[in-house]
Amino acid sequence: MEGIRERKARPVSEHEQPPEDNVPSQHARAQTGWPVSRLLYTLVLLLSTVLYLFWKTNPGALIRLIEPWYDLSEQLPGVSSPEYAFLGADEVRRDAVVDAFKHAWFAYERDAMGDDEYHPLSHKGSNLTDAGGIGYTVVDSLDTMIIMGLDEEYRRARSWVDTKLTFEVDGIFNVFETTIRVLGGLLSAYHLTHDSLYIDRAKDLADRLMVAFSTPSGLPVAMVNLGTRTPIPDTGNQNLVSTAEVATLQLELRYLTELTDDDSYWRAAEKVMQVIRKAVPVPPLAAIYMDPQQGTFVTSPIRLGSRGDSYYEYLLKQYLQTGRVETGYREMYDGAMDAIHEHLVQRTPHTNFLYTAELMPERTQTHQMQWRLVPKQDHLVCFLGGSLMLGATDGGHFSVPPRAEEFVGTARRDWTTGYELIKTCMETHRTHTGLSPEIAHFRTKNDPQAIADLAPNDWYIKGSRQPTAALDARYILRPETVESLFIAFRLTGDSRYRDWGWQIFQSIEKHCKVPTGGYAGVTNVDIVPPELEDKMETFMMSETLKYLYLLFSDSSILPLTENVFNTEAHPFPIIRPTGRTAFT
């Protein structure tokens, strides 16, 4: 197997060379006998040297430093001047991420090869069912090894898939998680290697999952017994399904249809989108739960975090995956972004940070339904910054960096919101560990004094000061912020995004790295040293380290105009569908 290899970083062009050193005038040299003049001369020389070195090592950062003193009204937020865009590899940082992946993978392979999940503190693995697992961690990590060129590690993983992976397991598995991690991992491994082994395994898995769609509405139930091929409703949740889960299967099933010429996979996934399009209210903000029997939304919170997030993500990505010809998905996406800006986008009262709030349904005393705005944001929402910037540039088809005149309609609004949201997500990393909490709460103008005392600026973590921290304070190795940083960097070539990604990576290395191997989440991002949780989520190797690697890699690796990433960071190719959807 040949891993994807990088081209050499391009040489610095003439316009990126630093200016000539400042040379003191003849008058200034004549005055060096005076102490004050000598001091000024020394300061000017020192400042010139510092600026020279700063310019040479990080020109984009210098431009951002002086931006406030210039009229940059036509300059796009989050973009340095075009001549400072650089998309070559940062080899030192990139290779540090590869070492981190090896540290994670070797521990898993040593202690838990084939198990669904890994527990680095106790040095053991576990499976999602008593009947056994389906290789969540192995399959989820395949394409990261391929992309990083880790040939030996990949060969061993492939051998496990070939000889030991089976879906004949009499156990109950979540349809959404299995699709995005295992089916998506198999399909992306095929995309990168064209190894038919992965198509065979993907088809076997998909055929077992398809029974989930056998409901009156066509919305899939939450779970399936893969061994008996039986749909399993979520009885613990009143048999409801979450909007994100039913609307985040489409990229995978569409690609499988393209590979197999079997349109039953895509038709099942497309039917879900038809149901949602018919049921979504005006304005088109989707509640997080649906009834799979009726095909309708049920009264439940509206948010861009858990159970809502990837619905919005896949509206854009279905349009991009199909070569931007399925415009119905773009229309749904644009309508949703308009509604999000009108009803969910908020700013903090002091520092003007942008965030997205949630809407909670409540009954009044007269039994009327009303919606209460809640100023909180999941870390999961941090995917949206990069997604908005990607949508604003029509999938990265603008100049790099984009020019102001390329934006039409609401594209510049979306770009600006995307950048501002990334800044807010980086602000939530301003904790004692440098890691972002699972949930951030934001200040409003009418906060009570207790909250004002707790959060003198703009945001806070609920329960972080209690002896036993609330789940809000956790960091479980999530990838959403670095995902947005990767997209923003690819669209701009601006080094600020790499610098921010490096800050996050260093914090992970410092606080989450287990010396004996693997990485663990922390229970409270505001306590140093933090208490570790004995679990390394599969998305650490599938998403977090992959997006960091791509952030520091040459832009020729998986270009955005040729690939679309599923919500578990598995890349699929842009396709030109032979059959058109009913949405066009």
N, C-alpha and C positions, 0 to 999 in steps of 0.2 A: 504493500500500500504506500502510495506516495502522498504524504501530507501536503497541505497547501503551503506553498513557500512564498516568502515576501521578496519583492524586488528591493534593490538597494535604495536607500533614501537619496533623493535628488540633491545635487550640490546647491549651495546657496547662490541665488542669482545676484546680479549686480545691484538691483534695487534693494536687496536685503543687506548690503554691506554697510557698516557703520560710517558715519561722517568722519572727515578728517579731524584730528585733534585740534581743539581751539588753541591758537597761538597768540600770546599776549602782544598787544600793540607796542610800538617803539616808545610811546609816552608812558605806558604802564611799566616797561622795563626800566625806564629812567627814574622811576619813583621808588624802586625797591629799597632804597636806603631808609625810607620812612617806615617805622614799625607797622602802622596801620595799613599802609599800601602793601607791605610784604605779607601781612596777614590776609588781606583780601585776595592777593595774587595766589597765595597758597590754597585758600578756600576754593577759588575758581578752578585751579588746577585739579584739586581733589574732586570737586563736583564733576568736572569734565571727565575725569578718569572713571568715576563711578557710573556716570551716564553712558560712557563708552562701553564699559563691561556689561552693563544692564542691557543696552541695545544689542550687543553681540550675542548674549545668551538668551534674551527673551524680549524681542522687539515689540510683540503684541502687548506685553504687560506695561512697557514704557508708554505706549500710545494710550492705554487706558488710564495711566497715571496723569497724563497731561490733558486728557479729554475735557475735564471740567473748565479749562481755561480757553477753550476754543469753541467756535460756533459749529456744532456738528448736527445741526437740525435735520440734515438729510441722512445722517448716519443711523443705521438700524441698531436698535438695542441689542446688546450681546454680540456685536461684530466689530472687530478692529478694522482698520482700513484694508482694502483688498490686497495691497502689496505685502501685507504681513501674514497672509494665509499660508500655512505650511502643513502639508498632509503626509510628510514622510514619517518613518518610524522613529519613536523614542526607544532605542534598543535597550538602554539600561532599565527603564521602568517596565518595558514589555517583558524582558527576561526575568525580572523580579516576580512578575505575575505568574510566569511559567513555573518558577520554583515553588510558588505558593500552591499551584495546582498539584504539582508532584507531591508536596507535603500532605495535601489532603487525600489524593488518590492512593498513595502508597499505604497510608494508614488504613483506609477502607479495604484495599485489596488484601492487606496482611490480616486484618481482623474479621472481615465481614463480607468477603467477595460473594456476590450474588444476592445478598440480602437487600431488601427494599430500602432500609434506612441504617444510618451509622451513628453510634454513640461513642464519641472520642474519649470521654473521661473514663468510661468503664471498659473501653476497648472491645466492644461487641456490636453485633448487628441485630436487627429485628425485622420482622415482616408485617405487612399490613393485615394479614389474616392468619388464623391458626392453621389453616390448610397450607400455608406457604406464601411466597411472594412471587413477583413477576419481574424482578430485576430493575426496579425503579432507578436505583442509583447508577447501575451499569449503563443502561440504555440512555438515561438522561445525560450521561457524561461522554458518550461516544463522539459526538461531533466536536466537542471542545478539544479532545485529544487529536482529532484529525486536523482541526484548524491550527493547533499549536505545533503540529508536526511531531508529536510524540508517538513515533511509529511502534516501538516495542510495547508500550503500554496499550496502544490501540489493538495490536495483534492479539494480546492476551484477552482483552475485553471482547473482541470479535469472536475468539474461540469459545468464550463462555456463551455468547449469544447462539453460536452455531450448535453447540453440544449440550447445553443445559437449560437454555431458556424455553419455558413452556407456558402456555396460557390455559392448559387443562388443569385448572386449579378450582376446586370446589369452595370458593370463597367470594365474598362480596367486595367489589371495588367501585370506587367513585368514577362515574363516566367521564366527567370533566378532567379530573386529575390524570386519569389513565390516558386520555386522549392527548392532552398537551405534553405530558412527560414521556410516555412510552411510545404511543403511536407517532407523536411528533419527533421523538428521538430517532426512531427507525427510519422515518421518511427523510429526515435531514441527513442521516448517515448515507442513505442511498443517493441523495442529491450530491453529496460531496465525493462519493466513491463509485457510484453506478454498480454496486455490488448487489446482485439479485437476491442474496440472502435476506436483505432487509425488506424487500418487497414481499417476499413470501411470509415473513413474520408479521409485517404490517397488515397484510390482507387477512391473515388468520385472526389477529386481534380485532380488526375492524368488524369482521363478520360476527364475532361474539358480542361486540358492543351494539350492533344495529338493533338488537331486540329492545333496547331502551326507547326507541322511537315509536313503539307500537302502542301509542295512546290515541284517544279520539281526536286530539288536536294536532298531533304530530310533534309536540314538544317532548323531548326525551325525559324519562324519569331520572332520578339522581344516581342510581346505582344499578349494577348488573352482577349476577353471579356468572363469572366467565366460564366456569366448568360446565354448569348446567344450562347456560345461555338463557337465564331467566331474568326479566326486569324486576328490580326491587325498589318500590317507592320509599321515600324518606318518611317513615311513619313518625319519627321524632320531630318532624317539622310539618305536621299536618298534611303530608303527601305533596307539599309544595316543592317547586324547583326555583333556584336562584336565576335571575336574569343573566348574569355574567356567565354562569355555567352552561346554560343552553345555547347562548349566543357566542361561545368561544370554542366551537368545534369545526367551524366552517373552513378555515384555511387548510386544516389537516385533511378533511374529507374531500374537499375540492381537488387537492393535489393528488390524493389517492385515486380519484376518478381519472385524472389525466394520465396517471401511470398505468392503470389497469383497463381503461376503456369501459369500466363498469360504472354507469351513471347513477346506480342506486345509492351510492354513498353521498354524492353531491345532492341528489334530489331530496334526500332526507334532511340534510343540513340546510338546503335552500328553503324547504317547507317551514323550518323554524323561523327564518327571516321573514317569510310571508306572514306568518302568524303575528310576529312582533310588530311588523309594519302596520298591520291592520289594528292592533290593540293599543299601540302607543298613544298616549293622550296628546293634547295640545295645551301648553308647549310640550315638545317631545322629550320630556325627562322621564326616564323609566324607573319605576319602583323596583326594589331589589328582589321581589318575589312574584312568581306567576303560578297559575293553576294549570297543570298539564292536562287536566281533563277538559276544561273549558277553553283553554288557550287565551286566558285573560290575565291582566295584572290584578293583584290583590293589594289592598291598602297596606303599605309598608314603607319604610324610609326610602328616600331618594338620596343617593350619594355616589361619589366617584371612587370610593374605597371598596372594601370587601363586598362581594356579591353584586357589585355594579360595575367595577372598573373595566374589565376586558370587553364588556359589551361595546363600549365606546371605542376602545382600541381596535376591535375587529371591524367596526363599520368602515373605518379608514382603510384598514389593511386588506379587506376583501376587494375594495376598489383598486388598490395598488397591486395586489396579487394577480389580478386579471388584466394587467396591462393598461389600467385606467380606462377601460372601455365599458365596464359595468357601472354606469353613472348613477344608477339608482342608489347604490351604497354611498356614493359621494353626497348625494342629496340628503340621505338620512343623516350622515355625519355632519354636514353643514348645518342642518336644522338643529341637531343636538348641540353643536357648539354655540349657536346663537342663543339657545335656551340656557345653556350653562353660563354664558356671559351675563345674561339678563337676570338670572335668579340665584346663581351659586357663587359667582366670583365676588370676593370681598377683599377689603384692605384693612390693615390694622391702623389704629388711631395715631400712633406715635411715629413709627418708622415707615409706615405705608407699605408694609409687606403684603403681597398678593397671595391669597389662598382660596380654596374652594370649600364652602360650608356644606352642611347637610340639611336636608329638610325632613323633619319628623312629623308624622301625622298625629293629630290630637283631636279629641272630642270636646266641644265646649259644653257648658252647663245646659245649653238648649239642644245638645246632641248634634250640633252642626260640625262638619269636618273643617279643620283648619290646619295650616302647616307652620311649624315653628322652625326658624332658622337656628341651627346649632353651629357655633364657630369651632369646629374641630375638623381635623384632616388626617386620614390614615397615611402612613408612609407609602402604602400602595398607590396613592394618588400621584406620587412623584413620577410615574411613567408619563403623565399627561404633558409635562413640559416639553419633552422631546417629541411626543406625538403631535402636539400642536405645531411645532416648528416643521416637522416632516409634512404635515398636511398643508401648511402655508406655502411650502415650496413644491407642492404637487408631487411629493415623493422624492424630493431631492433633484428635480429636473431644472433647477435654477442655476445661476452662476454660483461658484464657490469662492468667497462668500456671496450670498445673494445681493443684488443691487436693489435699492429702494424702488426704482421704477418698474421692477419685475412684479411687484405685488399689486394685485387688483382686488376690488371688492373688500371682503373682510380678512383677506390674507395677512395684511400687516397687523391688524388687531390680534389675530391668532398667534402670529410670530411674537409679538410683544408680550402677550399673556404667557406664552410658553417660556420665554426667557425669564420673565418675572417670577414664574412659578419655580423654575430651577433655582433662582436666587433664594427663594423662600425655603426650598428643600435643603439647600446648603446651610441656610441659617439654622435649621433644626439640627444640624450636626454640631452646632456650637454648644456642646455638652462637655462634661468633665472627661469623657472618653473620646470625644470627637465622633461619636456614633449617633445616628438619628433614632429617636424613639419610635415605637410602633404607632403611636397616636400623639399628635400635637394639638393642643388647645390654644386658641387665639383670644387676645383681648378685644373687647368692644368698647365703644364710648360709654356705655351704661353699666359697666361692671361694678359689682359691689366692692366695698373696701377690702374684703378678705381676698378677693382675686387680685386686686390692685397690689396688695402687699406681697402676694405670692409671685406675681409676674410684673415687676416694675416696668418692663419694656413692652413687649408685644406678644409673647407666647410662653407657654409653660407645659410641664408634663404633670398630669394629674396623678397624685399619689407617690411621686418620686421621693418625697421626704419622709414617707412613712417607713417604719421598720421593715414591713413586708410590702414591697412595691407593687402597685397595680400592674396589670398586664400592659398598660399603656407605655410603661418605661422600658420595655424589652427592646432589644435589637437581635433579630434572629437571622442575620446574614442576608438580609433582603437586597435585591439588585436594582430597585426601581430608579433610584437617583443616578447610579452609574449608567443605567440604560439611557436615560435622558442626556447625560453628559456625552456618551458615545455618539448619539444622534446629532447633538448640537455641534460637536467637534467636526464630524464628517460634513456638516452643512456649512461650516464657517472656516475651518482651519485655524480657529482662534485658540491659542495656548491656554487661556484661562480655564477651559474645560478639562484639559489634561491636568493642570495644576490642582483643580478641585478633586478630580478623580484620584490623584496621587495622595492627597490629604486623607481621603476616605480609606484608601488601601493601607496607608501607614497606620491608621487607627485600628483597622482590622488585624493587621499584623501584631500590633502592640497588645491588644486587649482580647482578641478572640483566638489567637493561635495557641494550640495545645502543644507543648514541647515534644510529647511523644508521638505526635502525628494528628492531623486533622484540625478542624476549627469548630468552635462552639459559640452559640449565641450567649448574650449576657442578659441578666435579669433586670438590671437597672443601669442605664447609660450615664447616669449622673453620680455613680459611686466608683471611686478608684482606690484600690484595684477592684474590678467588678466581680460579682459572683457569676460563674459560668453555668449554662444549661447543658446537660449531657445529650446534645443532639446537634448533628450537622445536617441541615436541610439539604435535599438533593439540589436545590437551586443555587447553592454555593458554587458547585462546580459547573452546573449547566448554564447559569445566568451571570452571577456576580463576577466570577473570575473570567468568564468568556467576554463579557462586555468590557471589563478592564483591559483585557488583552487586546481587544479590537480598538479600544480607545487609544492605546499606545502603539498600534501597528500602522503600517503603510495603508493608505486608503484603497489600494488595489485589492485588499483582502475583503471579499464579500461586499462589493459596492452596493449602496442603497438603491441605486437605479436598476439593479439586476436581481436583487434578493429582497424578500420580505421575511421578517422574523416573527415566529409565532409568540404567544405570550409567555412561553418558557424559553425564549431565545434560540429556538431551533430555526435555522435558515432554510427557506424554500425558494425555489426560483420563481421569477416573474414568468407567468405563462400567458399564452394567447389562446383562450378557451375556444374549443371547436363548437360548443353549444352555448347559446346566449341564455341568460337568466331572465326570468319574468320581470325583473326589476328595471330593466333598461327602458 
